[in-house]
């Protein structure tokens, strides 16, 4: 089963740059999107009915800001959010629930210059971790896809030393990511690749993408007990249309036990 996550930096802009043509080529079972930057009433029918996908949105109250979505070919049993007003008001999560797993599209807040929103971000991070723990405790897997806005270690960005005081690489953010992993969750990319130079976001400034001066801040994390289900992980650095690129994992639900969706 193919799962792709992508911060599209505006779903309406992405549509004009070939988003749905690309989806028809890739044919993921799930496409988790962040930064839709639109309310559903602003979207025409083409955004909701593409290539046989069903789509579920979580919009920010503020127009042109934040927002998440999941396109899927597999009908969920239930659709929800994190269920906390301060995060739902910004459309930070959408969750699809299935018999044996939940999949989340999450847009983690940017802590902003001088850590202006760091407290808000850490509250979101902890709330999502609490939610994940409850799901796993219930006997289900959880897959948290999205733009985490955190480069965890020095090999996850091109210039770690000069970014130590910048949002996305603050000590508190990195410490939370370590806490998350130590709590029993797996960074899927690092199962297959331990090298630097692999990024999912590049600034629009100074030809950063052309020079590969980037950050790896987009993830698909799963509970540690089910990491063996992940058979591959791939950064689509050659796919344009946003300042982020897509990140893909393949999950084999026939490995270990027969896994009903």
C-alpha positions as CSV (number, residue, x, y, z in Angstrom):
1,X,0.0,0.0,0.0
2,X,1.4,3.3,-1.1
3,X,1.1,6.4,1.2
4,X,2.4,9.8,0.1
5,X,2.5,12.9,2.2
6,X,3.1,16.4,0.7
7,X,2.9,20.0,1.9
8,X,1.6,21.5,-1.3
9,X,1.8,25.1,-0.2
10,X,-1.7,25.9,-1.5
11,X,-4.0,23.2,-3.1
12,X,-5.4,25.6,-5.6
13,X,-1.9,26.6,-6.8
14,X,-0.8,22.9,-6.8
15,X,-3.8,22.0,-9.0
16,X,-2.6,24.5,-11.7
17,X,0.9,22.9,-11.5
18,X,-0.3,19.3,-12.2
19,X,-1.2,17.9,-8.9
20,X,-3.9,15.6,-10.1
21,X,-2.1,14.5,-13.2
22,X,0.8,13.5,-10.9
23,X,-1.7,11.6,-8.6
24,X,-3.0,9.6,-11.6
25,X,0.6,8.5,-12.4
26,X,1.6,7.7,-8.8
27,X,-1.8,6.1,-7.8
28,X,-1.3,6.2,-4.0
29,X,-3.9,4.6,-1.8
30,X,-3.5,7.6,0.5
31,X,-2.3,11.1,-0.3
32,X,-1.9,13.2,2.9
33,X,-1.8,16.9,2.1
34,X,-0.8,19.9,4.3
35,X,-1.2,23.6,3.8
36,X,-4.3,23.5,1.6
37,X,-4.7,27.2,2.3
38,X,-8.4,27.0,1.3
39,X,-11.9,26.5,2.7
40,X,-14.0,23.8,1.1
41,X,-16.5,26.3,-0.2
42,X,-13.6,27.9,-2.2
43,X,-12.9,24.6,-4.0
44,X,-14.6,23.6,-7.2
45,X,-15.8,20.0,-7.9
46,X,-12.5,19.0,-9.4
47,X,-10.7,19.3,-6.1
48,X,-13.1,16.8,-4.5
49,X,-13.6,14.2,-7.3
50,X,-10.2,13.3,-8.8
51,X,-9.3,9.9,-10.2
52,X,-11.8,8.0,-8.1
53,X,-10.5,9.4,-4.8
54,X,-12.6,10.4,-1.9
55,X,-11.2,13.4,0.0
56,X,-11.6,14.7,3.5
57,X,-10.6,18.2,4.5
58,X,-9.8,20.0,7.8
59,X,-9.9,23.7,7.1
60,X,-8.5,26.6,9.1
61,X,-10.9,29.3,10.2
62,X,-8.6,31.9,8.7
63,X,-8.8,32.0,4.9
64,X,-5.7,31.2,2.9
65,X,-4.0,29.6,5.9
66,X,-2.9,26.2,7.1
67,X,-5.4,23.3,6.5
68,X,-5.0,19.5,5.9
69,X,-6.6,16.9,3.7
70,X,-6.4,13.2,2.9
71,X,-7.2,11.7,-0.5
72,X,-8.0,8.0,-0.3
73,X,-9.3,5.0,-2.3
74,X,-10.2,3.2,0.8
75,X,-13.4,4.2,2.6
76,X,-12.7,5.0,6.3
77,X,-14.9,3.8,9.2
78,X,-14.7,7.3,10.7
79,X,-13.2,10.7,10.0
80,X,-12.1,13.1,12.8
81,X,-9.5,15.6,13.9
82,X,-7.4,15.9,17.0
83,X,-10.5,17.3,18.7
84,X,-8.8,20.2,20.4
85,X,-10.2,23.6,19.6
86,X,-7.0,25.6,19.4
87,X,-5.5,23.2,16.9
88,X,-8.7,22.4,15.0
89,X,-9.3,26.1,14.4
90,X,-6.1,26.0,12.3
91,X,-7.0,22.8,10.5
92,X,-3.9,21.1,11.9
93,X,-5.1,17.5,11.5
94,X,-7.4,15.2,9.7
95,X,-7.7,11.6,10.8
96,X,-9.1,8.6,8.9
97,X,-9.9,5.6,11.1
98,X,-9.9,2.0,10.0
99,X,-10.3,-1.3,11.7
100,X,-6.7,-1.8,12.6
101,X,-5.0,1.5,12.0
102,X,-5.6,5.3,11.9
103,X,-3.8,7.6,9.5
104,X,-3.2,11.2,10.2
105,X,-2.3,14.1,8.0
106,X,-0.7,16.7,10.3
107,X,0.6,20.2,9.7
108,X,2.8,20.9,12.7
109,X,2.9,24.6,13.6
110,X,6.0,26.7,12.7
111,X,7.6,28.0,15.9
112,X,8.4,31.3,14.2
113,X,11.2,33.7,14.7
114,X,12.5,33.9,18.3
115,X,10.2,31.0,19.2
116,X,7.1,33.3,19.1
117,X,4.8,30.2,18.7
118,X,7.0,27.6,20.3
119,X,4.7,27.1,23.3
120,X,1.7,26.6,20.9
121,X,3.8,24.2,18.8
122,X,4.9,22.1,21.7
123,X,1.3,21.9,23.0
124,X,0.3,20.6,19.6
125,X,3.2,18.1,19.6
126,X,2.3,16.7,23.0
127,X,-1.4,16.5,22.2
128,X,-0.6,14.5,19.1
129,X,1.7,12.2,21.0
130,X,-1.0,11.7,23.6
131,X,-3.5,10.9,20.9
132,X,-1.1,8.4,19.2
133,X,-0.5,6.7,22.6
134,X,-4.2,6.2,23.0
135,X,-4.6,4.7,19.6
136,X,-1.7,2.3,20.1
137,X,-2.9,1.4,23.5
138,X,-6.3,0.4,21.9
139,X,-4.4,-2.2,19.8
140,X,-4.3,-0.3,16.6
141,X,-1.4,1.1,14.5
142,X,-1.0,4.8,13.8
143,X,0.6,6.4,10.8
144,X,1.3,10.1,11.3
145,X,2.1,11.8,8.0
146,X,2.9,15.4,7.4
147,X,5.0,18.5,7.7
148,X,6.5,18.2,11.2
149,X,8.4,21.5,10.8
150,X,11.3,19.9,12.7
151,X,14.7,18.8,11.4
152,X,15.5,16.2,14.1
153,X,19.3,15.9,13.8
154,X,22.3,17.6,12.2
155,X,22.1,15.4,9.1
156,X,18.5,16.5,8.5
157,X,19.5,20.0,7.2
158,X,22.2,21.4,5.1
159,X,23.5,24.0,7.5
160,X,22.8,22.9,11.1
161,X,25.3,25.1,12.9
162,X,23.9,28.4,11.4
163,X,20.3,27.3,12.1
164,X,20.6,26.4,15.8
165,X,18.5,29.4,16.8
166,X,16.1,29.2,13.9
167,X,12.5,27.8,13.9
168,X,12.4,24.1,13.0
169,X,15.8,23.4,14.6
170,X,15.4,24.8,18.1
171,X,16.6,22.6,20.9
172,X,13.1,22.2,22.3
173,X,11.7,21.0,19.0
174,X,14.5,18.5,18.5
175,X,14.1,17.3,22.1
176,X,10.4,16.7,21.5
177,X,11.2,14.7,18.3
178,X,13.6,12.5,20.4
179,X,10.9,12.1,23.1
180,X,8.4,11.1,20.4
181,X,10.7,8.4,18.9
182,X,11.7,7.2,22.4
183,X,8.0,6.8,23.2
184,X,7.8,4.1,20.6
185,X,7.5,5.7,17.2
186,X,9.6,5.2,14.1
187,X,11.0,7.7,11.5
188,X,10.3,5.6,8.5
189,X,13.0,7.2,6.3
190,X,15.8,6.3,8.6
191,X,14.9,2.7,8.4
192,X,16.4,2.7,4.9
193,X,18.7,5.7,4.7
194,X,21.1,7.0,7.3
195,X,22.8,9.6,5.1
196,X,22.6,13.4,5.0
197,X,21.8,15.4,1.9
198,X,18.2,14.1,1.8
199,X,15.7,16.9,2.1
200,X,12.0,17.6,1.6
201,X,11.9,21.4,1.9
202,X,14.0,24.2,0.3
203,X,13.7,27.9,0.7
204,X,12.7,29.8,-2.4
205,X,15.6,32.1,-1.8
206,X,19.2,31.9,-3.3
207,X,18.5,28.9,-5.5
208,X,18.4,26.7,-2.5
209,X,16.7,23.8,-4.2
210,X,19.0,23.8,-7.2
211,X,22.0,23.7,-4.7
212,X,20.2,21.2,-2.5
213,X,20.5,23.4,0.6
214,X,17.4,22.0,2.3
215,X,15.8,20.5,5.4
216,X,14.1,17.1,5.9
217,X,11.0,18.1,7.8
218,X,8.3,15.9,6.2
219,X,7.8,12.5,7.8
220,X,5.6,9.4,7.8
221,X,6.0,7.9,11.3
222,X,4.5,4.7,12.6
223,X,4.4,3.0,16.0
224,X,7.7,1.1,16.5
225,X,5.9,-2.3,16.9
226,X,4.8,-2.2,13.3
227,X,7.8,-0.7,11.6
228,X,8.4,-4.1,9.9
229,X,5.4,-3.4,7.8
230,X,7.2,-0.6,5.9
231,X,8.9,-2.1,2.9
232,X,10.3,1.1,1.3
233,X,10.6,4.9,1.7
234,X,11.3,7.5,-0.9
235,X,11.8,11.2,-1.1
236,X,10.5,12.6,-4.5
237,X,13.0,15.4,-4.8
238,X,12.4,15.6,-8.5
239,X,8.7,16.6,-8.1
240,X,8.1,20.3,-8.1
241,X,5.0,22.5,-7.5
242,X,5.8,23.5,-3.9
243,X,8.7,24.4,-1.7
244,X,8.3,20.9,-0.3
245,X,8.5,17.7,-2.2
246,X,6.4,14.5,-1.7
247,X,7.6,11.7,0.7
248,X,6.3,8.2,0.1
249,X,6.3,4.9,2.0
250,X,5.1,1.5,1.1
251,X,3.4,-0.6,3.8
252,X,2.9,-4.3,3.5
253,X,-0.1,-5.2,5.6
254,X,0.3,-8.9,4.8
255,X,3.6,-9.1,6.7
256,X,3.5,-10.8,10.1
257,X,-0.3,-11.1,10.4
258,X,-3.1,-10.7,8.0
259,X,-4.1,-7.1,8.3
260,X,-7.6,-6.2,7.5
261,X,-8.3,-2.5,6.5
